[in-house]
Amino acid sequence: MAKIVIIGAGSAFGPKLARDMLSIESLADSVIALCDINKTALDETSDFLTAFIAHNKLTARIEKHTDYRKLLSGADVVVTSIAVGGQAYDSESYKAEIAIPAKYGVRQNVGDTVGVGGVFRFLRTAPVMHDICRAVEELCPDAMLLNYTNPMAMLTWMHSTMSSVKNVGLCHSVQHTANELAKYIGVPPADVMATVAGINHQAWILEYKHINGNDLYPAVRDCLNKPDILAKDRIRFEMMRHFGYFITESSRHNAEYVPYFMRTKAAMDAYALEEHRFIKNPSEKAGERPRDVFRWIGGKDKLTKTTSEEYASRIVEGIVTGSPFVFGGNVMNTGLIENLPAQSCVEVPCIADRHGVRPVYAGKLPPQCAAINMTNIAVQELAVEAFRTKKKESAFLACALDPLTAASATLDDIRKMTDEIIAAEGGLLDYLR
């Protein structure tokens, strides 16, 4: 019987991941321990899973508490999906991280991975995540931490260098991208195999094959001649046109990781990119959208056993049963990708089994792909350094090194912008000096 603690159980990930785990026979007797500081959200998730257990006549047991320290003892796996400063994409903190850079000409679509938004999301999230790691070290030191919280690479970097916790960062962009490409070329997603390596949200499809061994990349490249498909994914196909390989995460995200697509309004218009809704509606108050923790569960069949595309349940199954499961995970670069910096955070194939999570050697990326990754790794490194040293100068440097920010604003304006965001976020960043 496994004990799985989900911190941020009231998030969209919480009920989805728990249902996934309880739908697997070897995990159906698990203890699912739920934590969320929002008691209403916590109770909603607990009530849903209690109904799920009863409907499917499982022997699993639910525990819940608003204090994760009350739940961690004896945990085998800890899953984190948290937001600090309000709802992840609908809080005053998030609004500041989008609206203030926009004043200085720095446009962001999402702002949660790198760039100004990613740096400051990390800086306000890191103290809480670091406290969770310290509690895991104390109360369940053998547990595996599965993190879904963004910005993934920066947090995994912090977890791995500032704690002893066994951890891996999880994202669905790898499997989503492989499946999307299959649909573009008219092949069943179950019939494709993708070799993927790079960094989170910016990993590269290095090989794309049919299960019979045939190379499918020519069909993917042929999509460049199909305007209807190009229109669905303009940025990623444009990146492939010039750099040779398709990249993970959506076009909307990827537009803000490089300097080519959002530095001017004209560039955005050319690729049908829109400004963030906070910019289009500056009077809008954060936190006013209706909250729905079950939006990824949905429908009248939500009590039916099923597993989603998320990796977590299969990783836990591999750890508990020893049955190997291969997935794309975020780990530190211990020689896994030869031409990315040592000890940066990379996304590579990993194996989950009784030994825990073991990353797989990926070799060298094409040099142009590695070069693009390194521009983002520089931002991640300085952001982690800002948290480690508590120095706002490193936060400024992280923003100044971001490719889109550097293409859009002067150094003086980037420094003013950094100071303005720190002031706007108040107590969340008062440790910076």
Summary of the structure (lengths in Angstrom):
residues: 433
radius of gyration: 21.1
end to end distance: 46.5
largest distance: 62.5
contacts: 1554
relative contact order: 0.15
helix: 47%
strand: 16%
